[in-house]
């Protein structure tokens, strides 16, 4: 796995491929043993995905695609597949320039303050969310996406928990605009009603369940 930029200050094995700092009790040997066998599964899965996505700008929905998604989407193909399968890509094409337009507006003062407070609480153990002044960091894109989302969804505005969902999408998509459209699609089409004042509670409970049940696989994060 390629070493992400900026990990020098954390040490060679202290950060995973997504920028998360590993726990002090991380078992490097056990991880390497697991990945030595799991790598073959990932390689086989990636080879099957290649005809579906490589060189494609659009990924049509099908029973085969659904089956592939349920088995796992290779990391390098997740941005394209997530945008296509969710319908976010089509919505983004239908409203070019909307994201930039939203960034030129100003939300209510209480929304601005709530977002500002949560920016520094978002994944503090991740190298990409350490400093808002870092041009390669994701704190500023996170602030932009949350602000645009609040403006486009005044009935929701901003609620605690949105920062973690948005931050996770940014780590995968690496695009402010795509992250905005995928988050907006989740709120409006895929998970309507979930983006509310209870979102933080739902997010906290989900993380605790994953932490309790995942055991070893908590080390692997998204893979």
Beta strands, then each sheet from edge to edge (+ up, - down):
end
